[in-house]
Amino acid sequence: MKVQFAWVGVIATLFMSISTLFIACNKDDMNSVVNYRGQVVYINTTTPFADLTVKVTDGQNTHCQTLTDAGGNFTVKVRVDEIDGNYYLLAGDSTCIPKKVALGSYGQAEVDLGVIEVEGPTLPTITTKPITEISDNKATSGGNVTTDGRASVTARGVCWSQSEYPTIDDEYTINGFGVGEFKSQITNLEPGATYYVRAYATNRIGTAYGEQLILSSKTGLPQVTTDDVSNISATTATCGGEVAANSGYAITARGICWSNTTASPTVNNDHTEEVATTGHFSSMMIGLERNTTYYVRAYAVNEKGTNYGETKIFTTLSGLPTVTTSEMTEIKASTALGGGDVTNNGGYPIIARGVCWSMTSSTPTIEDNHTTEVADNGAFSSLITNLETNTTYYLRAYATNEIGTSYGESVTFTTANGLPVVHTTAVGDNITSGSITTGGNVADDGGFTIIARGVVYGTVPYPTIDKNDYTNDGTGIGYFGSSITNINVSLNTYYIRAYATNEKGTSYGEQEIVTPEKYDYCNLKTMVYGGYTYKIKPLGGMAWQEGNDACKNMVYGGYSDWFMPDKGEVQAILQAYNVWNVYVSYSSGAISKMQDIWTSTFMEKYYHSGTGSYMDAYYYYAIYTPTGNADYYSKWGLNTTANPYGTYNATIGFIHGVIAVRKYRAENQ
C-alpha cells in the first residue's frame, strides 16, 4: 500500500531572517526528484531579474544551481534523498542582497515557489564639490562617489547647463571610474552667464547625480569698488576706488565718473583718468556746481569692456561758511557775552563774523543789532551791550564770505533785572545785650552803581528798609561791616539782612536770626584746649546717665553738637578757668557751688574713665573735708584702688555736676 505525504503549509517567500523549513518524509515513498520553479523580480517591481544565480544550499554545500532566464524564471532539480532539512533555496549573488526561500515537498514532482523579490544593484551615490576658480569662461568643480550601488562605476564627472538639473545629455566631463573623489574642469562658459552644475556617476543600473550648484561666470570685466566721497566743498570733491582684479585681462584705463542728472554715470559723463593698473586710486572732481547733488562711481577698463563700482551720492556745499553759536555767559542787566565758531569757510575767505540779536525775531540776522569781530575761521566771542534789563533776547552767530552770510543755531537768554546781589555776614559770637556786629558783601552791582548798602533789622522776619531800622555803610561792591545798637538782645529775637541799592532798586541778603538764647550762648565761658575753641554750658547736678543724655540731645544757641567733656577737658575747665558757678549736688552739706568746694581746706578730685563701674569719662566727682584732716588717706582708707562710696562720713562731702561743651575750630565756627 502506497503512503501519501501531507504538506504542512503553503510554500511562502521568506526574507533573510526566515528559518529554514523542510518537512521530513518517508524517503521510501517520496519522489526521488522534485523540480522547484519560480520567478525572480527586482524588489517592489515586476521587472524580471535575469542572469541571477539560484541554488539549493545549506550555507556551506551547494546541491544544485542555475541562472534565471531573461524573464527571471528558473527551475532547479532536487534529489530529495540527497538533502536534509538544513537546505534552502537561495536566490542572489554578490550583485544583490540574496533571498532565502524554504523548501517543502508533498512528494510532488513539480513545486511552484512563485515570485521571489530580490533587492539588486542600485544607482551609485555621489556628492558635488563646491565650484572654485571661477573666471569668465571656466571654473573648477568635481564630486565624490561614496558608494557604487553594488555595480561597478564605469563613468563619473560633472555636467552643466544654463537650464536647471543638467544631465549627461548636456555638457559633461569624464573623470575616471570607480568610487572616491575626483576633480573636474568646466570649460567653454559664456562670460557673465548663470549655469547649473551637478556631479554624476554611472553603473550598469544607470546614472546618479549629486546636488545641484549654481555657477555664475565672470564677465571678464575688471572688479572695481567706489570709495566714499570726501573733502566736499562748493565746487570740488574727492573720490576714488579700487581695481581689485583685472579678471585676466590687462587694465587699460581707470578713474571716476560723475553726473548730476543720472544715478548711473558712465565714462560718457564727466570723468577722470588715472594710471591704468590694479589697486587703489584717488581722483578729484573739479568744476562742480554749488549746492548740487551728484552721483559718482569708479570705473576700470580692460579688453573685455568697462566695469563700474557702486554709486555714491554727495551734495556740494553752498559755498557759504559753516558756523555754530556758543552758549551765552556773563549775562547781566545790560550786557552779555556770546560768540561762535566758524568751522568751515565754504571755500572762500571769511570777510566778516560776529553775533546778531533781536527781542522780536527768533532768527535774527545782520540786519538786526550785531557785532563785528576779526574776520577769520575758528572760535570767537563778542560782548553785547546796551541791552534792556529783565528782557529775553534771541541770538545767532554769523559768518560772511563772498558767496553770502550763514548763521549758527539760535540761542535765547534773559538779561538780569539789574538789582544788586548781596549776602549777609553770619553773626557768629559778636553779640552783646545791646549790640550785634554783622555786615554783608555786595557780590554784584547788577550793572548799576551801588548808592547805598548796610543791614536792616527788626523783630519781625524779613525786614526791609522801608519798614524797619537799618544802617548805612557806604557804597560800592565788596564786603562791609555793620554794628546794630540800641537793642535788647537778652529779651527780643532780631531778624537781620544785608541790603544793597542801585538805581534799579534794593536787594537783600540771607536772613540771620539772633535770639536771646543766641545771646546767652555768645556769652558763655570760652576756652581754648587742644587746638579747639570750647563753649562751656553748666547744666548743674544730675545723675550720670541723665547728664550724659542731656548733653547728647542738647540743642542750644542754634547748635546740636554738644557733648559731655572727658577727663582732660573737665580738668582744663576747672583748673584753667574761673568756672565756679557750676551748681552741684552735695551729699552732706549745704555747699551749692564749686567755689565753696574749691576753697575748702583740703580737696581731692576723682576723674573716672569709661571703664569705671559707676560713671564714664564725661562725669566728674570731688571728695573734700572742711577740717583739713592731714591724715585723710590713712584715716579713711582712700587709695588709688579704693571705691570712694565706702570711704567718707558726715564730715566728707560727695558732689557731682554736669557740664556740656561744644568744640570747633575758630575758622569753622
C-alpha positions in Angstrom: 0.0 0.0 0.0 1.4 3.4 -1.0 1.6 6.1 1.8 0.7 9.7 0.8 2.6 12.7 2.4 0.7 15.8 3.6 2.1 19.4 3.2 2.4 21.4 6.4 1.6 24.7 4.7 1.8 26.6 1.5 5.2 27.4 0.3 6.0 31.1 1.2 8.6 33.6 0.1 10.7 34.5 3.1 13.3 37.2 4.0 16.9 36.6 5.1 15.9 36.0 8.7 13.4 33.3 7.9 14.3 29.9 9.4 14.7 27.0 7.0 11.6 24.9 6.8 11.8 21.3 5.5 9.3 18.6 6.3 10.8 15.2 6.8 9.1 12.4 4.9 9.4 8.7 4.3 12.0 8.6 1.6 10.9 5.2 0.5 7.6 6.6 -0.6 8.5 10.1 -1.8 9.5 11.0 -5.3 13.2 10.9 -5.6 13.3 14.1 -7.7 11.4 17.4 -7.2 11.6 20.3 -9.7 11.3 23.7 -7.9 10.5 26.6 -10.2 9.7 30.2 -9.7 10.4 33.8 -11.0 12.8 36.3 -9.6 12.0 40.1 -10.0 13.6 43.3 -8.6 12.1 44.2 -5.3 8.9 46.2 -5.3 8.7 45.8 -9.1 7.5 43.3 -11.7 10.8 43.6 -13.6 12.5 40.3 -14.2 15.9 39.8 -12.6 17.8 38.0 -15.4 21.1 36.0 -15.1 20.8 35.7 -11.4 22.2 32.7 -9.6 19.7 30.4 -7.9 20.9 27.5 -5.9 19.9 24.9 -3.2 22.4 25.1 -0.4 22.7 24.6 3.4 25.1 27.6 3.6 28.2 25.5 3.0 27.3 22.9 0.4 25.6 23.5 -2.9 23.3 20.7 -4.0 22.4 22.3 -7.4 22.2 25.8 -9.0 21.1 27.5 -12.2 20.7 31.0 -13.7 17.4 32.9 -14.2 16.5 33.4 -17.8 15.6 36.7 -19.5 12.2 36.6 -17.9 13.7 35.9 -14.4 12.4 32.3 -14.5 14.3 29.4 -13.1 13.9 25.6 -12.4 16.2 23.6 -10.1 16.1 19.8 -9.9 16.5 18.5 -6.4 17.1 14.9 -5.4 15.3 14.7 -2.1 17.2 11.8 -0.8 20.4 13.8 -1.1 19.4 16.8 1.1 18.2 17.3 4.6 16.1 19.9 6.5 19.0 22.4 6.5 18.9 23.0 2.8 17.0 26.0 1.4 16.8 27.9 -1.9 19.0 31.0 -2.2 18.2 33.5 -5.0 21.0 36.0 -5.5 24.8 36.7 -5.6 27.3 39.5 -4.8 25.4 41.9 -7.0 22.3 41.9 -4.8 21.0 41.1 -1.4 20.3 37.3 -1.7 16.8 36.0 -0.6 16.3 32.7 1.3 13.3 30.6 0.4 12.3 27.5 2.3 11.8 24.2 0.5 8.9 21.8 1.1 7.6 18.7 -0.6 4.5 16.5 -0.6 6.2 14.1 -2.9 5.2 16.1 -5.9 7.3 16.2 -9.0 6.8 20.0 -9.6 6.6 22.7 -6.9 6.0 26.4 -7.8 7.7 28.7 -5.4 6.0 31.7 -7.0 7.5 35.2 -7.4 10.6 36.0 -5.4 11.6 39.7 -4.9 15.3 40.4 -4.6 17.0 43.7 -3.9 19.5 44.0 -6.7 22.2 46.6 -7.6 21.2 50.3 -7.2 22.4 53.6 -8.6 25.7 54.9 -7.2 25.6 57.7 -4.5 27.5 60.9 -5.3 28.0 64.4 -4.0 29.0 67.6 -5.9 32.1 69.5 -4.9 31.9 73.3 -4.4 32.7 75.4 -7.5 36.0 77.3 -7.4 38.4 79.2 -9.7 35.6 80.9 -11.5 36.6 83.0 -14.4 34.7 84.4 -17.4 34.9 81.1 -19.4 35.8 78.3 -17.0 35.6 77.0 -13.4 36.6 74.0 -11.3 34.3 71.5 -9.5 34.2 67.8 -9.1 32.5 65.2 -6.9 32.8 62.2 -4.6 31.4 58.8 -5.4 30.6 57.4 -1.9 29.1 54.0 -3.0 28.9 52.2 -6.3 25.4 50.6 -5.7 26.9 47.1 -5.9 27.7 47.6 -9.5 31.0 49.0 -10.8 31.0 52.7 -11.6 32.0 52.9 -15.2 32.0 56.7 -15.6 31.9 59.8 -13.5 32.3 63.6 -13.9 30.2 66.8 -13.8 27.6 68.0 -16.2 26.4 71.6 -16.6 23.8 73.6 -18.4 22.1 77.1 -18.3 18.9 75.1 -17.5 18.3 73.5 -14.1 19.2 69.9 -13.3 21.7 69.2 -16.1 22.3 65.6 -17.2 24.9 63.8 -19.2 22.8 64.7 -22.2 24.2 68.3 -21.6 27.8 69.4 -21.4 29.8 67.0 -19.2 33.2 65.7 -18.3 34.5 62.2 -17.8 36.9 61.9 -14.9 37.7 58.3 -14.4 35.7 55.5 -12.8 35.0 53.7 -9.5 34.3 55.2 -6.1 36.2 58.2 -4.5 36.8 61.9 -5.1 37.6 63.5 -8.4 38.1 66.9 -9.9 36.5 68.4 -13.0 37.2 71.4 -15.2 34.1 73.2 -16.5 35.0 74.9 -19.8 33.6 76.9 -22.7 31.4 79.1 -20.4 29.9 82.3 -21.7 31.0 85.4 -19.7 28.5 86.7 -17.3 26.2 83.7 -17.6 24.5 81.6 -14.9 25.0 77.8 -15.1 23.7 74.8 -13.1 26.2 72.1 -12.2 25.9 68.5 -10.9 28.3 65.7 -10.4 27.3 62.3 -11.9 28.3 58.6 -11.6 27.2 55.7 -13.9 26.9 51.9 -13.3 25.0 49.3 -15.2 21.8 50.3 -13.4 22.0 53.8 -14.6 23.3 57.3 -13.8 23.0 59.1 -10.4 23.6 62.8 -9.8 24.8 64.9 -6.9 23.2 68.1 -5.6 22.8 71.0 -8.0 25.1 74.1 -7.6 24.8 77.4 -9.3 27.7 78.9 -11.2 27.9 82.5 -12.3 30.8 83.0 -14.7 32.7 86.2 -14.6 32.1 88.9 -17.1 35.8 89.2 -17.8 35.5 92.8 -16.8 37.6 94.3 -14.1 36.4 94.1 -10.5 36.1 97.6 -9.1 34.7 99.4 -6.0 34.0 103.0 -5.3 35.3 105.0 -2.2 33.2 107.3 -0.1 33.3 110.9 -1.2 35.4 113.3 0.9 36.8 116.8 1.0 33.5 118.1 -0.3 33.4 121.9 -1.0 31.3 124.2 -3.1 33.0 123.3 -6.4 35.3 120.3 -5.7 35.2 116.9 -4.0 37.5 113.8 -3.8 36.6 110.3 -4.6 38.4 107.2 -5.9 38.2 103.4 -5.9 40.0 100.1 -6.1 40.5 97.8 -9.0 40.5 94.5 -7.0 41.2 92.3 -10.1 41.7 92.6 -13.8 39.8 89.3 -14.5 42.7 88.0 -16.6 43.0 91.0 -18.9 45.2 94.0 -18.6 43.7 97.3 -17.3 43.8 99.9 -19.9 42.0 102.8 -18.1 40.5 103.6 -14.7 39.2 106.6 -12.8 35.8 108.1 -11.6 32.8 109.4 -13.5 30.1 111.6 -12.2 26.8 113.3 -13.1 24.1 115.5 -11.5 21.4 114.1 -13.8 21.8 110.3 -13.8 22.2 107.9 -10.9 24.5 105.7 -13.0 27.2 107.9 -14.6 29.5 106.4 -17.2 32.7 107.4 -18.9 30.5 109.3 -21.3 29.8 111.7 -18.5 32.5 113.8 -16.7 35.3 111.6 -15.6 38.9 111.4 -14.6 41.7 109.1 -15.9 44.3 107.7 -13.6 47.2 105.3 -14.0 45.9 102.1 -15.7 46.6 99.3 -13.2 45.0 97.4 -10.4 44.9 98.6 -6.8 43.6 101.7 -5.1 43.5 105.2 -6.6 42.1 108.6 -5.8 40.7 111.3 -8.0 39.5 114.9 -7.6 36.3 116.3 -9.2 36.5 120.0 -10.1 34.2 122.5 -11.7 31.2 121.3 -9.7 28.1 123.4 -9.2 27.4 124.8 -5.7 24.7 123.2 -3.6 24.1 120.4 -6.1 23.6 116.7 -5.7 25.9 114.5 -7.7 26.3 110.8 -8.4 29.8 109.3 -8.7 31.3 105.9 -9.3 34.7 104.4 -10.0 35.4 102.6 -13.3 38.0 100.4 -14.9 38.6 99.2 -18.5 40.2 96.1 -20.0 39.8 94.4 -23.4 36.5 92.9 -22.3 35.0 96.2 -21.6 34.3 98.8 -18.8 33.0 97.9 -15.4 31.8 100.2 -12.6 31.8 100.3 -8.8 28.8 101.1 -6.7 27.3 104.7 -7.0 28.0 107.2 -4.2 25.8 110.3 -3.7 27.0 113.6 -2.4 25.9 117.3 -2.4 28.3 120.1 -2.9 28.4 122.9 -0.3 26.5 126.1 -0.8 29.8 128.0 -0.6 28.6 129.7 2.5 30.6 129.4 5.7 29.6 126.9 8.4 29.2 128.5 11.8 27.9 127.4 15.2 26.6 129.6 18.1 28.2 129.4 21.5 26.3 129.3 24.8 25.7 132.7 26.5 27.8 133.6 29.5 28.3 136.6 31.9 24.7 137.6 31.4 24.0 140.9 33.2 21.3 143.6 33.2 22.6 145.4 30.1 25.4 143.2 28.8 26.2 139.6 27.9 28.9 137.6 26.3 28.2 135.5 23.3 30.2 134.1 20.4 30.5 131.3 17.9 32.8 129.1 15.8 33.4 129.3 12.0 34.2 125.6 11.3 34.3 125.9 7.5 34.8 129.0 5.3 32.8 127.3 2.4 35.9 127.5 0.2 36.1 131.3 0.3 37.8 133.7 2.7 35.8 135.0 5.7 35.2 138.7 5.4 33.0 139.2 8.5 31.8 137.4 11.6 30.1 138.1 14.9 26.8 137.7 16.6 23.4 139.3 15.9 20.4 139.5 18.3 16.8 140.6 18.5 14.0 140.8 21.1 11.3 140.0 18.5 12.7 137.6 15.9 13.8 134.1 16.8 16.2 134.1 13.8 18.0 137.4 14.0 20.2 138.5 11.0 22.9 141.1 10.4 20.0 143.5 9.6 19.4 143.5 13.4 21.8 144.5 16.1 25.1 142.8 15.6 28.8 142.8 16.4 31.7 142.6 14.1 34.8 140.6 15.1 38.1 139.8 13.4 37.3 138.0 10.1 38.8 134.5 10.3 38.0 130.9 10.8 37.7 129.4 14.3 36.1 130.3 17.6 35.4 133.9 18.7 33.5 135.8 21.4 31.5 139.0 21.3 30.4 141.4 24.1 26.8 142.5 23.6 26.0 145.9 25.2 23.1 148.3 25.6 20.6 145.5 26.5 17.4 146.2 28.3 17.1 144.7 31.8 15.0 141.6 32.5 14.4 141.0 28.8 14.6 137.9 26.6 16.7 138.0 23.5 17.4 135.7 20.6 21.0 135.5 19.3 22.9 133.8 16.5 26.5 133.7 15.4 27.1 134.7 11.7 29.9 134.5 9.2 30.2 136.1 5.8 32.3 135.3 2.7 31.9 136.4 -0.9 29.1 134.0 -1.5 27.0 135.3 1.3 26.2 135.1 5.1 25.3 132.0 7.1 24.1 131.7 10.6 24.5 129.3 13.6 21.7 128.0 15.7 19.6 130.4 17.7 20.0 130.6 21.5 17.9 132.5 23.9 18.9 134.4 27.1 17.3 136.8 29.5 19.1 139.8 30.9 19.3 140.3 34.7 16.8 142.6 36.5 19.6 145.0 37.3 19.3 144.6 41.1 22.5 144.0 43.1 23.5 140.6 44.5 24.2 140.9 48.2 24.9 138.4 51.0 24.6 138.7 54.8 27.6 138.1 57.0 27.0 135.4 59.6 26.5 136.9 63.0 28.7 134.4 64.9 29.5 135.3 68.5 29.6 139.1 68.0 26.6 139.7 70.3 26.2 141.7 73.5 23.0 142.6 75.3 22.7 145.9 73.5 24.5 145.4 70.1 25.1 143.0 67.2 28.1 143.2 65.0 27.4 141.9 61.4 27.8 143.1 57.8 27.5 141.9 54.2 29.0 141.5 50.8 27.8 143.2 47.6 28.9 140.5 45.2 27.4 142.1 42.0 26.1 145.6 41.4 23.7 144.4 38.8 25.3 146.6 36.2 24.5 149.8 38.1 26.3 151.8 40.7 25.6 150.9 44.3 24.3 154.0 46.0 23.6 152.6 49.5 24.4 149.5 51.5 24.1 148.2 55.1 22.0 145.9 57.2 18.3 146.1 58.0 16.9 144.6 61.2 13.7 144.2 63.2 11.7 141.9 65.5 9.7 140.5 62.6 11.0 138.2 59.9 12.4 139.6 56.6 12.8 143.2 57.5 13.0 145.8 54.7 14.4 149.4 54.7 11.0 150.9 54.1 9.6 149.4 57.3 12.4 148.7 59.6 15.6 150.2 61.1 18.8 149.9 59.0 22.4 151.0 58.9 24.1 152.9 56.1 27.5 151.5 55.5 28.8 153.3 52.4 28.5 152.5 48.6 30.0 150.2 46.0 30.6 146.5 45.8 32.5 144.3 48.2 32.5 143.4 51.9 31.3 145.8 54.6 30.7 145.7 58.3 27.8 147.0 60.4 27.1 147.5 64.0 23.5 147.4 65.3 23.0 149.2 68.6 20.3 150.4 70.9 18.6 147.0 71.1 18.0 144.5 73.8 19.1 141.0 72.6 18.6 139.5 76.0 14.8 140.0 75.7 14.0 140.1 72.0 14.6 138.0 68.8 16.1 140.1 66.0 16.0 139.4 62.2 18.8 140.8 60.2 19.5 141.1 56.5 22.2 142.9 54.5 20.9 145.2 51.7 22.3 147.0 48.7 20.6 149.6 46.5 21.2 150.9 42.9 19.1 152.8 40.5 17.0 149.7 39.8 16.1 149.0 43.4 17.1 147.3 46.6 18.2 143.6 47.0 18.5 141.7 50.3 20.8 139.0 51.5 20.1 135.9 53.6 18.3 136.4 56.9 20.2 135.9 60.1 18.3 135.3 63.4 19.6 136.4 66.8 17.6 135.1 69.8 18.1 135.6 73.5 19.4 132.1 73.6 21.9 133.0 70.9 22.9 136.0 73.1 23.3 133.7 76.1 25.3 131.3 74.0 27.7 134.0 72.8 28.3 135.0 76.4 29.1 131.5 77.7 32.6 130.9 79.1 35.1 130.1 76.3 38.4 128.3 76.5 41.0 127.0 74.0 42.2 123.5 74.5 43.9 121.0 72.2 43.7 123.4 69.3 39.9 123.8 69.6 37.7 126.5 71.0 35.2 125.3 73.6 31.9 126.8 74.6 31.1 125.8 78.2 27.5 125.4 79.4 27.0 124.2 83.0 23.9 122.0 83.5 24.1 121.6 87.3 23.9 118.5 89.4 22.2 115.4 88.0 22.8 111.6 87.8 25.3 110.4 85.3 23.0 108.8 82.7 20.6 111.7 82.9 23.5 114.2 82.3 25.0 112.1 79.5 21.7 112.0 77.7 21.1 115.7 78.3 24.4 116.7 76.7 23.9 114.4 73.7 20.4 115.5 73.0 21.0 119.2 73.7 20.2 121.9 71.1 21.3 125.3 72.3 22.5 128.5 70.6 21.5 127.1 67.2 23.9 124.1 67.6 23.2 120.4 68.2 26.8 119.2 68.6 27.0 119.4 72.4 28.6 116.6 74.5 30.0 115.8 77.9 33.7 116.6 78.3 36.2 113.9 79.0 38.6 113.8 82.0 41.2 116.1 80.4 38.6 118.6 79.2 37.0 118.7 82.7 40.3 119.2 84.3 41.1 122.1 81.9 37.8 123.7 82.5 38.0 123.5 86.4 41.7 124.4 86.8 42.5 126.8 84.0 39.3 128.9 84.0 37.2 130.6 86.8 34.2 128.4 86.2 32.8 128.4 89.7 29.1 128.8 89.0 28.5 125.1 88.3 25.7 124.2 90.6 26.2 120.8 92.1 24.6 118.2 94.4 26.2 117.7 97.8 25.7 114.6 99.9 26.3 116.0 103.4 26.1 119.8 103.4 24.7 123.0 102.0 27.5 123.8 99.7 25.9 124.8 96.4 28.7 125.9 94.1 32.1 124.6 93.1 33.6 127.8 94.5 32.8 126.6 98.0 34.4 123.2 97.3 37.5 124.7 95.7 38.2 127.0 98.7 37.9 124.1 101.2 41.0 123.4 103.3 41.5 120.0 101.7 40.2 118.6 98.4 40.7 115.6 96.2 39.2 115.2 92.7 38.5 111.9 91.0 38.1 111.7 87.2 36.7 108.4 86.1 37.3 106.8 82.7 34.9 104.8 80.6 36.0 101.6 82.4 34.6 102.7 85.8 31.8 100.8 87.5 29.6 103.8 88.0 30.4 106.5 85.5 32.2 107.3 82.2 34.8 109.8 81.2 32.3 112.7 80.9 31.3 112.7 84.6 33.4 114.0 87.4 33.4 113.7 91.2 35.1 115.5 94.1 35.7 114.5 97.7 36.7 117.0 100.3 37.0 117.6 104.1 36.2 121.0 105.6 38.6 120.3 108.6 41.6 119.7 106.5 42.5 116.4 108.2 46.1 115.8 107.3 45.9 112.0 107.5 42.9 112.0 105.2 44.1 109.0 103.1 45.2 106.8 106.0 42.3 107.6 108.2 39.6 106.9 105.7 41.4 104.3 103.7 41.5 106.2 100.4 44.0 104.9 97.9 44.3 104.6 94.1 42.1 101.5 94.1 39.6 102.3 96.7 35.9 102.9 96.0 35.0 106.4 97.2 31.5 105.3 98.0 32.7 103.5 101.1 35.2 106.0 102.5 33.5 109.2 103.5 31.5 110.1 106.6 29.4 113.1 107.7 32.4 115.4 107.5 33.2 114.4 104.0 31.1 115.7 101.1 30.5 114.0 97.8 29.5 116.3 95.0 28.7 115.8 91.3 27.9 118.2 88.5 27.5 118.1 84.7 28.9 120.5 82.1 28.0 120.4 78.4 30.5 121.6 75.9 30.8 122.1 72.1 34.2 122.5 70.4 35.1 123.9 67.0 38.0 125.3 65.0 37.9 129.1 65.2 37.8 129.3 61.4 34.8 126.8 61.2 32.5 128.5 63.8 
